[in-house]
Amino acid sequence: MGLFHMRDELLKLHVADMGEEEVAALREALAGGWLTRGPRTTRFEQELGRYVGAEQMLGTNSCTAALHLGLSVAGIGPGDEVIVPAQTFAASANVVVHCGARPVLADVRPDTHTIDPGHVAELITERTRAIIPVHFAGTPADLDELAELADKHGLFLMEDCAHAIEAQYRGRPVGVGGCPATRFAAYSFYTTKNLITGEGGMLACRTPEDRQRAQVLGLHGMSADAWQRYSSAGGGGFRLYDIIAAGYKYNMFDLQAALGLAQLAKLDANWERRRERVAQYNELIAGVEGVTPLAYPAYVKPAYHIYLVRLDPALLKAAPVATDGAPHASPVRDGVINALRRRQVEAYVHYICLSETEFYRRLLGTDDKTTPVAADLARRSITLPLFPTMAPADVEYVVAMLKEALSEICG
Ligand SMILES: Cc1ncc(COP(=O)(O)O)c(C=O)c1O
């Protein structure tokens, strides 16, 4: 165990920074007696909009819902293709399927794991309608190159900003506030994200018309929301509604927004705390043989959402460790993750390559050769703990345990 004693408790991959501010905000919201969408949601939309440089914001109950709404508002449907990186959470591609359209999986850059504009260019057909760049781990995708492709082919971008509220690309915020080709941007406030409401999301729209359509589609297709229908404060007097589409139930509610407002007040301070931990990790990891961290291009401000290292390819040839036999299993990676867990460090994989998942292999006929870079990176990537309240000593512990785990599994 060297200089480090084994911890008694598991060091979690992520711990939400929830304190008195959030408790007070929830108590106040509960006491107000109005729990669903109402004034707090509107305020959260406005304040987050100011933060990301966008005016047309719509609170939703998840980022997945926001992504689905964006595609639905744009009329994406059967016969359409939408290009999505293979290195992302399933939701980024699943929403395309929910619309009856076909996700086309693109490969990623080996240094940042963001969508590779060169591969996107090869995948564009006359059926392509949109590209969904994912700002993986909080590092912006190559928005200028993607915007150029979008303009050339008459497509729009919908940015998946689930990891990237604070991120900037060439001095501009990611999302509709920064990139003119972006019609929608979707944010996540899931419990592991940079701003947390438990579950929750936000759709940023370029135009008020799109936002209006998204609001109606996200609330049963009703032409007015409950706050407007019941409350004199919402618009003055009784308002009859109509049903103008078979919409969904995707709205944010005021308890979420109360948490969101309290979390927004801490967003920059928590970004700074994660930035410090990432800098510390990078310094220590430089002395660990066999692993490389993600790269951060000079022209981006990363959101530092997760911290992951890639095992050197040579290490994957180490003695095999038993796995569950899935096609995307990676015995050495999984062995290192388990060795870390035995040392009280929770580690994870972001993400298995979508081209190799059971569903997308069946639907699209893809495999590891469809997006070879993403497939390879997924087999070599290990996410280590990162969260704002993490102590410098925690980072030292993780790196020491990583060294031990590597020497146990890879020799
Ligand atoms: C890249 C990415 N996109 C979309 C989502 C979906 O977010 P939500 O859980 O808020 O629906 C996630 C969530 O983990 C994600 O990581």
The ligand as a Tripos MOL2 file, in Angstrom:
@<TRIPOS>MOLECULE
LIG
   16    16     1     0     0
SMALL
NO_CHARGES

@<TRIPOS>ATOM
      1 C1        -23.8510   13.4640  -23.2710 C.3       1 LIG1
      2 C2        -25.1890   13.2720  -22.6370 C.ar      1 LIG1
      3 N1        -26.2910   13.5640  -23.3460 N.ar      1 LIG1
      4 C3        -27.5160   13.4340  -22.8180 C.ar      1 LIG1
      5 C4        -27.7000   12.9820  -21.5340 C.ar      1 LIG1
      6 C5        -29.0830   12.8310  -21.0080 C.3       1 LIG1
      7 O1        -29.2920   13.6470  -19.9120 O.3       1 LIG1
      8 P1        -30.5720   13.4330  -18.9560 P.3       1 LIG1
      9 O2        -30.2070   12.3450  -18.0050 O.co2     1 LIG1
     10 O3        -30.7300   14.7520  -18.2810 O.co2     1 LIG1
     11 O4        -31.7060   13.0940  -19.8200 O.co2     1 LIG1
     12 C6        -26.5890   12.6750  -20.7490 C.ar      1 LIG1
     13 C7        -26.7910   12.1910  -19.3790 C.2       1 LIG1
     14 O5        -26.0570   11.5060  -18.7630 O.2       1 LIG1
     15 C8        -25.2920   12.8170  -21.3070 C.ar      1 LIG1
     16 O6        -24.2130   12.5280  -20.5910 O.3       1 LIG1
@<TRIPOS>BOND
     1     1     2 1
     2     2     3 ar
     3     2    15 ar
     4     3     4 ar
     5     4     5 ar
     6     5     6 1
     7     5    12 ar
     8     6     7 1
     9     7     8 1
    10     8     9 2
    11     8    10 1
    12     8    11 1
    13    12    13 1
    14    12    15 ar
    15    13    14 2
    16    15    16 1
@<TRIPOS>SUBSTRUCTURE
     1 LIG1         1 GROUP 0 **** ****
